[in-house]
């Protein structure tokens, strides 16, 4: 028995090494990885610079919320249309167009900030345009990978790219903050004009340049399949057709509804209650929130790396693995509101992030393999819409609940709700039967 176990472990390690070697030997993946790394890092520069710019110009957190809403609303509303356009054309073509559009928009913003000529109404318009463009770039970016790497390399490729994205989330804000601080973070001169904001301009300029370079690398990616012939049906008809097909797929429908329930009952708590808990219960305040999120982010990065290196690790099936990890998350959430030291929160969130990162890569890969290529853009846009559309609603409900509950009470309720969702999924749905295999 021990010999068999050692032999199996050695075989698993050998298979993992072969997959990794084959992945980085794939020219398509190398081009996607190189361009994607720079583009994801650039995104973090804008995510830091934009809120700072709005606060410098307005001094009003509510005004910042409006700008973020202007960016998020068109993305949520049009992402299904974006998925349909990806399927009617080509993920590569749509992604190239969005990269050039984003480069142009961010270049304009960088020049306006550098010259001190930017005004809030300009930021509003540019935020709205950037949000609209991302409604098309998100489904295109999700649909391109299965068309550029072999099926056996898909999960390692997803693990590498998602892990890289998580790494950019950890490193990008620090790099952006240092750049902005060194070159000027903006002072408001007379007439509400921005002065000494070269650091902010450079941050937006870096993101613009990252889009140009990633567009150049994307042009060298070769698509494995020709795009599907253009449909004579309208875009809305294409969206309805995709929704109908996803609804008829029982496992896919169940998984989408499952994640929608989790996003509503848990997502809002993470967005709202975690900052309140850090403010009210932890002595470090904002620094504690950063440490909590950083610990969770590091755990997520580790989990994604493991998912890419060990794509066959499962608790019998993918569905049972998912349910077990979510049950663990529910058990962690229930006492989380009782922490009184930052290290306690990090000790809970880091392993939870690792489990979540692992299953995120696995589920994402499962969806890419299960959905027919001609419908992948629309299917992935539906999956993204579940989280983007529910996030503002879940945050509003959590905020309202905190008028009557303490953060500890809300975490307890969210953990209990998550356990109930897992039990319902285990007993009443086919989630536990979901396996890693492509649709026949």
C-alpha positions in Angstrom: 0.0 0.0 0.0 2.8 2.5 0.9 4.5 1.7 -2.3 1.3 2.4 -4.3 0.9 5.7 -2.5 4.5 6.7 -3.1 4.1 5.7 -6.8 0.9 7.7 -7.1 2.4 10.8 -5.6 5.5 10.5 -7.8 3.2 10.1 -10.8 1.2 13.2 -9.8 4.4 15.3 -9.4 5.7 14.1 -12.8 2.4 14.9 -14.5 2.3 18.3 -12.9 5.9 19.1 -14.0 5.1 17.9 -17.6 2.0 20.2 -17.7 4.0 23.2 -16.4 6.8 22.6 -18.9 4.2 22.2 -21.7 2.4 25.3 -20.6 5.4 27.6 -20.8 6.5 26.0 -24.0 3.2 27.2 -25.6 3.9 30.4 -27.5 0.3 31.5 -27.3 0.4 31.3 -23.5 3.7 33.2 -23.3 2.3 36.1 -25.3 -0.9 36.1 -23.2 1.1 35.9 -19.9 3.5 38.7 -20.9 0.9 41.1 -22.1 -1.5 40.2 -19.3 1.0 40.7 -16.6 1.7 44.3 -17.6 -2.0 45.1 -18.3 -3.1 43.8 -14.9 -0.4 45.7 -13.1 -1.4 48.9 -15.0 -5.0 48.4 -13.9 -3.9 48.6 -10.3 -2.3 52.0 -11.0 -5.6 53.4 -12.2 -7.5 51.8 -9.3 -5.3 53.8 -6.9 -5.0 57.0 -8.9 -8.6 57.5 -9.8 -10.2 57.6 -6.3 -7.3 59.8 -5.2 -7.9 62.2 -8.1 -11.7 62.4 -7.4 -11.1 63.1 -3.7 -8.5 65.8 -4.5 -10.9 67.5 -6.9 -14.0 67.2 -4.7 -13.1 66.3 -1.2 -16.4 64.4 -1.0 -16.6 60.6 -0.5 -20.1 60.7 -2.0 -18.7 62.2 -5.2 -16.2 59.3 -5.3 -19.1 56.9 -5.0 -20.8 58.5 -7.9 -17.7 58.2 -10.1 -17.3 54.5 -9.2 -21.0 53.9 -9.9 -20.6 55.6 -13.3 -17.8 53.1 -14.0 -19.6 50.1 -12.6 -23.1 50.6 -14.0 -22.5 50.3 -17.7 -20.2 47.4 -17.1 -23.0 45.5 -15.3 -25.7 46.6 -17.8 -23.9 45.9 -21.0 -21.7 42.9 -20.1 -24.3 40.5 -21.5 -24.2 42.4 -24.8 -20.5 42.3 -24.6 -20.6 38.5 -24.3 -22.9 38.3 -27.4 -20.5 40.5 -29.4 -17.6 38.3 -28.5 -19.4 35.2 -29.7 -20.5 36.9 -33.0 -17.0 38.1 -33.8 -13.8 36.8 -32.1 -12.5 37.1 -28.5 -9.1 38.3 -29.9 -10.7 40.9 -32.1 -13.0 42.3 -29.4 -10.1 42.3 -26.9 -7.8 44.2 -29.2 -10.4 46.9 -29.9 -11.0 47.3 -26.1 -7.3 47.6 -25.4 -6.8 50.4 -27.9 -9.9 52.2 -26.6 -8.8 52.0 -23.0 -5.3 53.2 -24.1 -6.9 56.2 -25.7 -9.1 57.1 -22.8 -6.4 56.7 -20.2 -3.9 58.7 -22.3 -6.5 61.6 -22.5 -6.9 61.4 -18.7 -3.2 61.3 -18.1 -2.6 64.4 -20.3 -5.4 66.3 -18.6 -4.1 65.5 -15.2 -0.5 66.3 -16.1 -1.5 69.7 -17.5 -3.7 70.5 -14.4 -6.7 70.9 -16.8 -8.8 68.0 -15.5 -12.3 68.8 -14.1 -14.8 66.5 -12.4 -17.2 66.4 -15.3 -14.3 65.1 -17.5 -13.6 62.4 -15.0 -17.3 61.5 -15.0 -17.3 61.1 -18.7 -14.1 59.1 -18.9 -15.2 56.8 -16.1 -18.5 56.1 -17.9 -16.6 55.3 -21.1 -14.0 53.1 -19.4 -16.9 51.1 -17.7 -18.6 50.6 -21.0 -15.4 49.3 -22.6 -14.8 46.8 -19.8 -18.3 45.4 -20.4 -16.8 44.0 -23.6 -13.2 43.3 -22.5 -14.2 41.1 -19.5 -16.0 38.4 -21.5 -13.5 38.6 -24.3 -10.6 38.0 -21.9 -12.5 35.1 -20.3 -13.3 33.5 -23.6 -9.9 33.7 -25.4 -7.9 31.2 -23.3 -9.8 28.0 -24.3 -9.2 29.0 -27.9 -5.5 29.4 -27.6 -4.2 26.6 -25.4 -4.8 22.8 -25.5 -7.5 21.5 -23.2 -5.1 19.6 -20.9 -3.3 22.9 -20.3 -6.4 25.0 -19.6 -6.5 24.7 -15.8 -2.7 25.3 -15.3 -3.0 28.3 -17.6 -6.0 29.6 -15.6 -4.1 29.1 -12.4 -1.1 31.0 -13.7 -3.1 33.9 -15.0 -5.3 34.2 -12.0 -2.4 33.9 -9.7 -0.6 36.6 -11.6 -3.7 38.8 -11.3 -3.7 38.3 -7.6 0.0 39.1 -7.4 -0.7 42.4 -9.3 -3.3 43.2 -6.7 -0.7 42.8 -4.0 2.2 44.6 -5.7 0.4 47.2 -7.9 -1.0 49.5 -5.2 2.3 49.7 -3.5 4.1 50.6 -6.7 1.4 53.1 -7.7 1.5 54.7 -4.3 5.3 55.2 -4.4 5.1 56.6 -7.9 2.3 59.1 -7.0 4.0 60.1 -3.8 7.4 60.7 -5.5 6.1 62.8 -8.4 3.1 64.6 -6.9 -0.3 63.5 -5.7 -2.1 66.7 -6.5 -2.9 70.0 -4.8 -6.0 72.0 -5.7 -5.0 75.6 -6.8 -7.3 78.5 -7.2 -10.3 77.9 -9.4 -10.4 74.2 -8.4 -7.5 73.5 -10.8 -5.3 70.6 -10.0 -1.6 71.4 -9.4 1.5 69.3 -8.8 -0.3 66.1 -9.9 2.4 64.7 -12.2 2.4 61.5 -10.1 -1.2 60.9 -10.8 -0.7 61.7 -14.5 2.2 59.2 -14.7 0.0 56.5 -13.0 -2.7 56.9 -15.7 0.0 57.1 -18.3 1.6 53.8 -17.1 -1.8 52.1 -17.4 -2.3 53.5 -20.9 1.1 52.2 -22.0 0.3 48.8 -20.5 -2.7 48.6 -22.8 -0.6 49.5 -25.9 2.0 46.9 -25.1 -0.5 44.2 -24.3 -2.3 44.9 -27.6 1.0 44.4 -29.4 1.5 41.0 -27.6 -2.1 40.0 -28.2 -1.7 40.4 -32.0 0.9 37.6 -31.9 -1.5 35.1 -30.3 -2.9 32.5 -32.8 -6.5 31.4 -32.3 -7.0 27.6 -32.4 -10.5 27.8 -33.9 -12.1 30.0 -36.5 -14.8 32.3 -35.2 -18.4 31.1 -35.6 -20.3 32.5 -38.6 -22.1 35.7 -37.8 -25.7 35.0 -36.7 -28.6 36.8 -38.4 -30.4 37.0 -35.1 -30.2 40.3 -33.1 -27.8 40.8 -30.3 -30.7 40.5 -27.8 -31.9 37.3 -29.4 -28.3 35.9 -29.0 -28.3 36.8 -25.3 -31.8 35.2 -24.8 -30.5 32.1 -26.7 -27.5 31.8 -24.4 -29.6 32.2 -21.3 -32.0 29.6 -22.5 -29.2 27.1 -23.2 -27.6 27.7 -19.9 -30.9 27.3 -18.1 -31.4 23.9 -19.8 -28.0 22.7 -18.6 -29.1 21.6 -15.1 -25.6 21.5 -13.6 -24.6 24.9 -15.0 -27.9 26.5 -14.0 -27.6 25.1 -10.5 -24.1 26.3 -10.1 -25.0 29.9 -11.3 -27.9 30.0 -8.8 -25.7 28.7 -6.1 -23.1 31.4 -6.6 -25.8 34.0 -6.8 -27.0 33.0 -3.4 -23.5 33.1 -1.9 -22.8 36.4 -3.5 -25.9 38.0 -2.0 -25.6 36.6 1.5 -21.8 36.7 1.9 -20.5 39.2 -0.6 -22.1 42.2 1.1 -20.8 41.2 4.5 -17.2 41.1 3.2 -17.6 44.5 1.5 -19.2 46.4 4.3 -18.8 44.6 7.7 -15.1 43.9 7.4 -14.1 47.6 7.2 -16.5 48.4 10.0 -15.1 45.6 12.2 -11.5 46.9 11.6 -12.6 50.4 12.6 -14.5 49.4 15.7 -12.7 46.4 17.1 -9.0 46.4 16.0 -6.6 49.0 17.4 -4.7 49.5 14.1 -7.8 50.7 12.3 -7.2 51.2 8.5 -3.9 49.5 8.8 -5.7 46.4 10.2 -8.0 46.4 7.2 -5.1 46.4 4.9 -3.4 43.5 6.7 -6.6 41.5 6.7 -7.1 42.0 3.0 -3.4 41.4 2.4 -3.5 38.1 4.3 -6.6 36.9 2.4 -4.9 38.0 -0.9 -1.7 36.1 -0.2 -3.8 33.0 0.7 -5.7 33.4 -2.6 -2.5 33.6 -4.5 -1.2 30.4 -2.9 -4.5 28.6 -3.6 -4.4 29.6 -7.3 -0.8 28.4 -7.6 -1.7 25.1 -6.1 -4.7 24.7 -8.4 -2.5 25.3 -11.4 0.2 22.9 -10.2 -2.2 20.2 -8.9 -5.2 20.3 -11.2 -6.4 16.9 -10.2 -6.6 17.4 -6.5 -10.3 16.8 -5.5 -12.4 15.6 -2.7 -13.9 12.8 -4.9 -15.6 15.3 -7.3 -15.3 19.0 -8.1 -18.8 19.6 -6.7 -18.0 18.0 -3.3 -14.8 19.9 -3.2 -16.7 23.2 -3.7 -19.3 22.4 -1.1 -16.6 21.3 1.5 -14.7 24.5 1.0 -17.8 26.7 1.3 -18.8 24.8 4.4 -15.4 25.6 5.9 -15.9 29.2 5.0 -19.2 29.3 6.8 -17.7 27.8 9.9 -14.9 30.5 9.8 -17.4 33.3 9.2 -19.6 32.5 12.2 -17.0 33.4 14.9 -15.0 35.9 12.8 -16.8 38.9 14.2 -15.4 38.0 17.7 -11.7 38.7 16.8 -10.0 41.4 18.9 -6.5 41.2 17.3 -5.4 41.6 13.7 -3.3 38.5 13.7 -6.4 36.5 14.6 -8.2 37.8 11.5 -5.2 37.1 9.3 -4.9 33.6 10.7 -8.5 32.9 9.7 -8.6 34.7 6.3 -5.3 33.5 4.8 -6.2 29.8 4.7 -9.7 30.7 3.7 -8.3 32.7 0.8 -6.1 29.7 -0.2 -9.2 27.4 -0.4 -11.2 30.0 -2.3 -8.4 30.6 -4.8 -8.0 26.9 -5.4 -11.7 26.3 -6.1 -12.0 29.5 -8.1 -9.5 28.3 -10.7 -11.2 24.8 -10.8 -14.7 26.2 -11.3 -13.6 28.7 -13.9 -11.9 26.0 -15.9 -14.9 23.7 -15.6 -17.2 26.4 -17.1 -14.7 27.1 -20.0 -14.7 23.4 -20.8 -18.4 22.8 -20.5 -19.8 25.6 -22.5 -19.6 25.3 -26.4 -17.0 27.6 -27.9 -19.6 29.5 -29.9 -21.4 30.5 -26.7 -18.5 31.0 -24.3 -18.4 34.8 -24.4 -22.1 35.0 -23.5 -21.8 32.3 -20.8 -18.9 33.9 -19.1 -20.6 37.3 -19.2 -23.6 35.8 -17.4 -21.3 34.3 -14.8 -19.6 37.7 -14.3 -23.0 39.5 -14.2 -24.1 37.4 -11.3 -21.4 39.0 -9.1 -21.3 42.5 -10.7 -25.1 42.8 -10.6 -25.5 41.5 -7.1 -22.5 43.3 -5.5 -24.2 46.7 -5.1 -27.5 45.2 -3.8 -25.7 42.9 -1.4 -23.6 45.8 -0.1 -26.7 48.0 0.4 -28.5 45.2 2.3 -25.4 44.6 4.5 -25.2 48.3 5.2 -28.8 48.5 6.2 -28.4 45.4 8.4 -25.6 47.0 10.3 -28.0 49.6 11.6 -29.6 46.9 13.7 -26.7 44.3 14.0 -23.1 44.5 15.2 -20.4 43.3 12.8 -20.2 40.1 14.9 -23.9 39.5 14.4 -23.7 40.0 10.7 -20.8 37.7 10.3 -22.6 35.1 12.4 -25.7 35.4 10.2 -23.7 35.2 6.9 -21.8 32.2 8.1 -25.1 30.4 9.1 -26.6 31.4 5.7 -23.6 30.0 3.9 -23.9 26.7 5.8 -27.6 26.5 4.9 -26.8 27.1 1.2 -24.2 24.4 1.3 -26.6 21.9 2.9 -29.4 22.7 0.4 -26.9 22.3 -2.4 -25.7 19.0 -1.0 -29.2 17.6 -0.4 -31.4 19.1 -3.1 -29.2 19.8 -6.1 -26.8 17.9 -8.4 -23.8 20.1 -7.4 -22.1 17.2 -5.6 -22.1 15.2 -8.9 -20.2 17.9 -10.9 -17.0 16.4 -12.3 -14.0 17.8 -14.2 -14.9 16.8 -17.7 -15.7 18.6 -20.9 -19.3 18.5 -22.2 -19.8 15.8 -24.7 
